[in-house]
Amino acid sequence: MKQINELWTERLQEFIKEMRRYFKYMFNDHMKFVLIFGGGAAIYYYSQWVRNLPQDFPAPLVMSLILALFLTISPIITLLKEADMVFLLPLENELAGYFSKGMRLSFIIQAYILLLVLAALMPMYFKSTGAGLVSFLYLFAVLLLLKYWNLRLHWDTLKTIEQGTLAADPIIRFILNAAALYLIIAKAWWFILAVLLIMAAFALYMRASVKNKMLKWELLIEKEQSRMQMFYRMANMFTDVPHIKSKVWRRKWMDPLFRFIPFADKNTYRYLYSRTLVRTSEYSGLIVRLTLIASVLLFFVDNLYAAIGISILFLYLTGFQLLPIFRRHDAKVWVHLYPVLPLYKKLDFYRLLIQVLVVQGLVFGLAALLGGSFVNAGLILMASLLFAFVFGKQYAPGRIKKMEQM
């Protein structure tokens, strides 16, 4: 029993040690520069946007949808491992304290995230409604209550293996969260009472439906591994992570792209890296996400300097996070058997990196053009192309050299 009581403390210490190990690589000087530059630009542009906010702007609706999303996303930290399915399963009835501590840690971390999100949204709320600081404290207290409701409900849902219930749970919680927040912010008191009764009834129904049911260890471990893999993929952008498990997809429909690579020994790594980029979801998905986010921002941003800053920032984020591809196959023996000079490995990687950034820069220019500014589009395109070549020719070789020395 003593070992069971100490299990959470041991797991938590291991977890903190693991986080510290990778955080020192993630929050290096380059990332600090990006955060300061990007954060400063975002704060400046956001303040300008709030200053020009019209009186009829639907701030309650926007706030309720954004906050509802962060309320609905309620992962529960369990720190479970694959072997626990065998060794801890017989002790499930004695692990109530263990999971309670996991729930408490999850609540604290997510409450802090909610605080930051709410603080970011309050200038918009103050501007459109004229509310004061009391409203901030009041809304934060409401968010804490709703977060606890979401965590408890999500935990009850994890005791079932019914796919319909698992799929419907976040949708129902998002709708109820958004409705409750909107009515609270809009101060529609009678309707709030009705939504709260529905939320209470839904929670009681889920609690009754899973009463006396055992934990679904496979699902809990899968969720925990998925959560950690998300962190490892982020850390892998800055250093090698042995724990990462990537998903590889065939994507046969993209085979025509590789016909543009000439068949020659010196293009061996060019072909390998291109296939890796397309087939590996962590890299291809990263490029698509960053490109879409930046394109949407550039479509609405009219300020030339802000637009160029956004373009360069997202190009840097893309290029920096693609650097680990260079060493991705180093652990494979057959790669070292290629009768290819090591020089071609670097040249092919730099070429692919530049090509990706150039294509991304073209998309950024097109997004700005669709936004209605021909001049801005041309200047953004020029700045993006220049940055792509500087990054691939100057910055990337220095980073690769440091990676080889590690």
C-alpha positions as CSV (number, residue, x, y, z in Angstrom):
1,M,0.0,0.0,0.0
2,K,2.9,2.3,0.7
3,Q,4.2,1.9,-2.8
4,I,0.8,2.7,-4.3
5,N,0.6,5.9,-2.3
6,E,4.1,6.9,-3.4
7,L,3.5,6.0,-7.1
8,W,2.1,9.4,-8.1
9,T,5.0,11.3,-6.5
10,E,7.5,9.1,-8.3
11,R,5.7,9.5,-11.6
12,L,5.3,13.2,-11.2
13,Q,9.0,13.6,-10.4
14,E,9.9,11.7,-13.6
15,F,7.5,13.8,-15.6
16,I,8.9,17.1,-14.3
17,K,12.5,15.8,-15.0
18,E,11.5,14.9,-18.6
19,M,9.9,18.3,-19.2
20,R,12.9,20.2,-17.9
21,R,15.2,18.0,-20.1
22,Y,13.5,19.2,-23.3
23,F,12.4,22.7,-22.2
24,K,16.1,23.8,-22.1
25,Y,16.4,23.0,-25.8
26,M,13.0,24.3,-26.7
27,F,13.3,27.7,-25.1
28,N,16.7,28.5,-26.5
29,D,17.9,32.0,-27.7
30,H,16.3,31.6,-31.1
31,M,12.9,30.6,-29.7
32,K,13.1,33.5,-27.2
33,F,13.7,35.9,-30.1
34,V,10.7,34.5,-32.0
35,L,8.5,34.7,-29.0
36,I,9.5,38.3,-28.2
37,F,9.3,39.4,-31.9
38,G,6.1,37.5,-32.6
39,G,4.5,38.3,-29.3
40,G,5.3,42.0,-29.6
41,A,3.9,42.2,-33.1
42,A,0.8,40.3,-32.1
43,I,0.2,42.6,-29.0
44,Y,0.7,45.7,-31.1
45,Y,-1.6,44.6,-33.9
46,Y,-4.2,43.4,-31.4
47,S,-4.2,46.7,-29.5
48,Q,-4.7,48.5,-32.8
49,W,-7.6,46.2,-33.7
50,V,-9.2,46.7,-30.3
51,R,-8.8,50.5,-30.6
52,N,-10.8,50.5,-33.8
53,L,-13.4,48.0,-32.7
54,P,-16.9,49.0,-33.6
55,Q,-19.6,49.3,-30.9
56,D,-21.7,46.6,-32.4
57,F,-18.9,44.0,-32.5
58,P,-20.3,40.7,-31.1
59,A,-17.7,40.3,-28.3
60,P,-19.9,38.0,-26.1
61,L,-20.3,35.5,-29.0
62,V,-16.6,35.6,-30.0
63,M,-15.5,35.2,-26.3
64,S,-17.9,32.4,-25.6
65,L,-16.8,30.4,-28.7
66,I,-13.1,30.8,-27.9
67,L,-13.4,30.1,-24.2
68,A,-15.7,27.1,-24.9
69,L,-13.1,25.6,-27.1
70,F,-10.5,25.8,-24.3
71,L,-13.0,24.5,-21.8
72,T,-13.9,21.5,-23.9
73,I,-10.3,20.5,-24.5
74,S,-9.8,18.9,-21.1
75,P,-7.1,16.3,-21.3
76,I,-6.5,14.4,-18.0
77,I,-2.9,13.7,-16.9
78,T,-2.6,10.2,-15.7
79,L,1.1,9.5,-16.3
80,L,0.2,5.9,-17.0
81,K,2.5,3.5,-18.9
82,E,1.9,0.5,-21.1
83,A,3.0,-1.9,-18.4
84,D,0.4,-0.5,-16.0
85,M,-2.3,-2.4,-17.8
86,V,-0.8,-5.6,-16.4
87,F,0.6,-4.5,-13.0
88,L,-1.8,-1.9,-11.9
89,L,-5.1,-3.3,-13.2
90,P,-5.6,-5.7,-10.2
91,L,-5.1,-2.7,-7.9
92,E,-7.7,-0.4,-9.6
93,N,-9.8,0.0,-6.5
94,E,-6.8,1.3,-4.5
95,L,-5.8,3.9,-7.1
96,A,-8.6,6.5,-6.4
97,G,-6.1,8.8,-4.8
98,Y,-3.7,8.4,-7.7
99,F,-6.2,9.5,-10.3
100,S,-7.5,12.3,-8.0
101,K,-4.0,13.8,-8.0
102,G,-3.9,13.5,-11.7
103,M,-7.2,15.3,-12.0
104,R,-6.0,18.0,-9.6
105,L,-2.8,18.6,-11.7
106,S,-4.8,18.7,-14.9
107,F,-7.2,21.3,-13.4
108,I,-4.3,23.6,-12.2
109,I,-2.5,23.6,-15.6
110,Q,-5.7,24.2,-17.6
111,A,-6.9,26.9,-15.1
112,Y,-3.7,28.7,-15.8
113,I,-4.2,28.4,-19.6
114,L,-7.8,29.7,-19.2
115,L,-6.4,32.7,-17.2
116,L,-4.1,33.6,-20.0
117,V,-6.8,33.2,-22.7
118,L,-9.3,35.3,-20.7
119,A,-6.7,38.0,-20.0
120,A,-6.1,38.2,-23.8
121,L,-9.8,38.5,-24.6
122,M,-10.7,41.1,-21.9
123,P,-9.4,44.2,-23.8
124,M,-11.9,43.3,-26.5
125,Y,-14.6,42.7,-23.9
126,F,-13.9,46.0,-22.1
127,K,-13.9,48.0,-25.3
128,S,-17.2,46.6,-26.6
129,T,-19.1,46.5,-23.3
130,G,-17.4,49.1,-21.1
131,A,-17.1,46.5,-18.2
132,G,-14.5,46.7,-15.5
133,L,-12.1,44.5,-13.6
134,V,-14.8,43.0,-11.5
135,S,-16.1,41.3,-14.6
136,F,-12.8,39.7,-15.2
137,L,-12.7,38.1,-11.8
138,Y,-16.3,37.1,-12.1
139,L,-15.8,35.4,-15.5
140,F,-12.6,33.7,-14.3
141,A,-14.5,32.1,-11.4
142,V,-17.2,30.9,-13.8
143,L,-14.5,29.4,-16.0
144,L,-13.0,27.5,-13.1
145,L,-16.4,26.0,-12.3
146,L,-17.0,25.0,-15.9
147,K,-13.5,23.6,-16.2
148,Y,-14.1,21.3,-13.3
149,W,-17.4,20.2,-14.8
150,N,-15.7,19.4,-18.1
151,L,-12.9,17.4,-16.4
152,R,-15.3,15.4,-14.3
153,L,-17.6,14.7,-17.3
154,H,-14.6,13.8,-19.5
155,W,-13.4,11.4,-16.9
156,D,-16.7,9.7,-16.7
157,T,-16.8,9.4,-20.5
158,L,-13.4,7.6,-20.4
159,K,-15.0,4.7,-18.6
160,T,-16.9,3.7,-21.7
161,I,-15.7,2.2,-24.9
162,E,-18.8,3.2,-26.9
163,Q,-17.5,5.1,-29.9
164,G,-20.7,7.1,-30.3
165,T,-20.4,8.4,-26.7
166,L,-16.7,9.2,-27.0
167,A,-17.4,11.1,-30.3
168,A,-20.5,13.0,-29.0
169,D,-19.0,14.0,-25.6
170,P,-16.8,16.9,-26.8
171,I,-19.5,18.1,-29.2
172,I,-22.1,18.2,-26.5
173,R,-19.8,19.8,-24.0
174,F,-18.7,22.5,-26.5
175,I,-22.3,23.4,-27.2
176,L,-23.2,23.6,-23.5
177,N,-20.1,25.5,-22.7
178,A,-20.6,28.1,-25.4
179,A,-24.3,28.5,-24.6
180,A,-23.6,28.9,-20.9
181,L,-20.8,31.4,-21.4
182,Y,-22.7,33.5,-24.0
183,L,-25.7,33.8,-21.7
184,I,-23.6,34.6,-18.7
185,I,-21.6,37.3,-20.6
186,A,-24.9,38.6,-22.1
187,K,-26.5,38.5,-18.6
188,A,-29.6,36.5,-19.8
189,W,-30.2,35.2,-16.3
190,W,-33.4,33.1,-16.9
191,F,-31.9,31.3,-19.9
192,I,-28.7,30.7,-17.9
193,L,-30.7,28.7,-15.3
194,A,-32.1,26.5,-18.0
195,V,-28.7,25.7,-19.5
196,L,-27.2,25.0,-16.1
197,L,-30.0,22.6,-15.4
198,I,-29.3,20.8,-18.7
199,M,-25.6,20.7,-17.8
200,A,-26.3,19.2,-14.4
201,A,-28.7,16.7,-15.9
202,F,-26.2,15.6,-18.5
203,A,-23.5,15.2,-15.8
204,L,-25.8,13.1,-13.6
205,Y,-26.8,11.0,-16.6
206,M,-23.2,10.2,-17.5
207,R,-22.3,9.5,-13.9
208,A,-25.2,7.0,-13.6
209,S,-24.4,5.4,-16.9
210,V,-20.8,4.5,-15.9
211,K,-21.5,3.7,-12.3
212,N,-19.7,0.6,-11.1
213,K,-17.9,0.4,-14.5
214,M,-14.2,-0.4,-14.5
215,L,-11.6,2.0,-16.0
216,K,-10.8,1.4,-19.6
217,W,-7.0,1.1,-19.2
218,E,-6.4,0.7,-23.0
219,L,-8.1,4.0,-23.6
220,L,-6.4,5.8,-20.7
221,I,-3.0,4.7,-21.8
222,E,-3.7,5.6,-25.4
223,K,-4.8,9.1,-24.3
224,E,-1.7,9.6,-22.2
225,Q,0.6,8.4,-24.9
226,S,-1.1,10.7,-27.4
227,R,-0.6,13.6,-25.1
228,M,3.1,12.9,-24.5
229,Q,3.7,12.2,-28.2
230,M,2.3,15.7,-29.0
231,F,4.9,17.2,-26.6
232,Y,7.6,15.0,-28.0
233,R,6.8,16.2,-31.6
234,M,7.1,19.8,-30.4
235,A,10.5,19.0,-28.7
236,N,11.7,17.1,-31.8
237,M,11.7,20.4,-33.6
238,F,14.6,21.5,-31.4
239,T,16.5,18.3,-30.5
240,D,16.4,14.6,-31.2
241,V,13.7,12.8,-29.2
242,P,14.1,9.0,-29.0
243,H,10.5,8.5,-27.7
244,I,8.7,9.9,-30.7
245,K,6.5,7.7,-32.8
246,S,5.7,9.1,-36.2
247,K,2.8,8.1,-38.4
248,V,3.8,7.4,-42.0
249,W,1.2,7.5,-44.8
250,R,1.6,6.2,-48.4
251,R,0.0,9.1,-50.1
252,K,0.2,7.6,-53.6
253,W,-1.7,10.5,-55.1
254,M,1.4,12.7,-54.6
255,D,3.8,10.4,-56.5
256,P,3.7,12.7,-59.6
257,L,5.7,15.3,-57.6
258,F,8.7,13.0,-57.5
259,R,9.0,12.7,-61.3
260,F,10.6,16.1,-61.3
261,I,13.6,14.7,-59.4
262,P,16.2,13.6,-62.0
263,F,17.3,9.9,-61.7
264,A,20.9,10.2,-60.5
265,D,23.1,9.1,-57.7
266,K,23.6,12.7,-56.4
267,N,19.8,13.0,-56.0
268,T,19.5,10.0,-53.7
269,Y,19.0,12.1,-50.5
270,R,16.9,14.6,-52.4
271,Y,14.4,11.8,-53.1
272,L,14.6,10.4,-49.6
273,Y,14.0,13.7,-47.9
274,S,11.2,14.6,-50.3
275,R,9.5,11.3,-49.6
276,T,10.0,11.8,-45.8
277,L,8.5,15.2,-46.0
278,V,5.4,14.1,-47.9
279,R,4.7,10.8,-46.1
280,T,5.4,11.9,-42.5
281,S,2.4,13.6,-41.0
282,E,4.3,15.5,-38.4
283,Y,6.2,17.5,-41.1
284,S,3.6,17.7,-43.9
285,G,0.9,18.6,-41.4
286,L,3.1,21.2,-39.8
287,I,3.7,22.9,-43.2
288,V,0.0,22.9,-44.1
289,R,-1.1,24.3,-40.7
290,L,1.5,27.1,-40.6
291,T,0.8,28.0,-44.2
292,L,-3.0,28.2,-43.6
293,I,-2.7,30.2,-40.4
294,A,-0.3,32.7,-41.9
295,S,-2.4,33.0,-45.1
296,V,-5.5,33.8,-43.2
297,L,-3.7,36.5,-41.2
298,L,-2.1,38.0,-44.4
299,F,-5.5,38.1,-46.0
300,F,-6.9,40.4,-43.3
301,V,-3.7,42.4,-42.4
302,D,-3.4,45.7,-44.3
303,N,-0.3,47.0,-42.6
304,L,2.8,46.3,-44.8
305,Y,5.3,46.0,-41.9
306,A,3.0,43.7,-39.9
307,A,2.4,41.5,-43.0
308,I,6.1,41.1,-43.8
309,G,6.8,40.3,-40.1
310,I,4.1,37.6,-40.1
311,S,5.5,36.1,-43.3
312,I,9.1,36.0,-42.1
313,L,8.0,34.7,-38.7
314,F,6.0,31.8,-40.2
315,L,8.7,31.0,-42.7
316,Y,11.2,30.9,-39.8
317,L,8.9,28.6,-37.8
318,T,8.5,26.3,-40.8
319,G,12.2,26.1,-41.7
320,F,13.3,25.8,-38.1
321,Q,10.9,22.9,-37.4
322,L,11.9,21.1,-40.6
323,L,15.6,20.9,-39.6
324,P,15.3,17.5,-37.7
325,I,14.5,15.8,-41.0
326,F,18.3,16.0,-41.7
327,R,19.1,13.4,-39.1
328,R,15.9,11.5,-39.2
329,H,17.4,8.5,-41.0
330,D,20.8,8.5,-39.4
331,A,19.9,5.5,-37.2
332,K,19.1,3.3,-40.2
333,V,22.0,1.2,-41.3
334,W,21.0,1.0,-45.0
335,V,21.2,4.7,-45.4
336,H,25.0,4.6,-44.6
337,L,25.4,2.1,-47.4
338,Y,24.5,4.5,-50.1
339,P,27.4,5.0,-52.5
340,V,26.8,8.8,-52.3
341,L,29.2,11.5,-51.0
342,P,28.1,13.0,-47.7
343,L,28.3,16.4,-49.3
344,Y,25.2,15.6,-51.4
345,K,23.2,14.8,-48.2
346,K,23.6,18.4,-47.0
347,L,23.1,20.0,-50.4
348,D,19.9,18.0,-51.1
349,F,18.5,18.9,-47.7
350,Y,19.3,22.6,-48.1
351,R,17.7,22.5,-51.6
352,L,14.5,20.9,-50.3
353,L,14.3,23.3,-47.4
354,I,14.6,26.3,-49.8
355,Q,12.0,24.8,-52.1
356,V,9.5,24.4,-49.3
357,L,10.0,28.0,-48.1
358,V,9.8,29.4,-51.6
359,V,6.4,27.6,-52.2
360,Q,5.2,28.8,-48.8
361,G,6.3,32.4,-49.7
362,L,4.4,32.2,-53.0
363,V,1.3,31.2,-51.1
364,F,1.8,34.1,-48.7
365,G,2.1,36.5,-51.6
366,L,-1.1,35.1,-53.2
367,A,-3.0,35.4,-49.8
368,A,-1.9,39.1,-49.6
369,L,-3.0,39.6,-53.2
370,L,-6.4,38.1,-52.6
371,G,-6.6,40.5,-49.6
372,G,-6.7,43.3,-52.1
373,S,-3.2,44.8,-52.0
374,F,-1.1,44.2,-55.1
375,V,1.8,46.3,-53.8
376,N,1.9,44.5,-50.4
377,A,1.7,41.1,-52.2
378,G,4.7,41.9,-54.3
379,L,6.8,43.2,-51.4
380,I,5.7,40.2,-49.2
381,L,6.7,37.8,-52.0
382,M,10.1,39.5,-52.4
383,A,10.8,39.5,-48.7
384,S,9.7,35.8,-48.4
385,L,11.9,34.6,-51.2
386,L,14.9,36.5,-49.9
387,F,14.4,35.1,-46.4
388,A,14.0,31.5,-47.9
389,F,17.4,31.7,-49.6
390,V,19.1,33.3,-46.6
391,F,17.7,30.7,-44.3
392,G,18.6,27.8,-46.6
393,K,22.1,29.1,-47.5
394,Q,23.2,30.8,-44.3
395,Y,21.2,29.8,-41.2
396,A,20.5,26.2,-41.9
397,P,24.1,25.1,-42.5
398,G,25.1,26.6,-39.1
399,R,22.3,24.8,-37.3
400,I,23.1,21.5,-39.0
401,K,26.7,21.9,-38.0
402,K,25.7,22.2,-34.4
403,M,23.4,19.2,-34.7
404,E,26.2,17.1,-35.9
405,Q,28.4,18.1,-33.0
406,M,25.7,17.0,-30.4
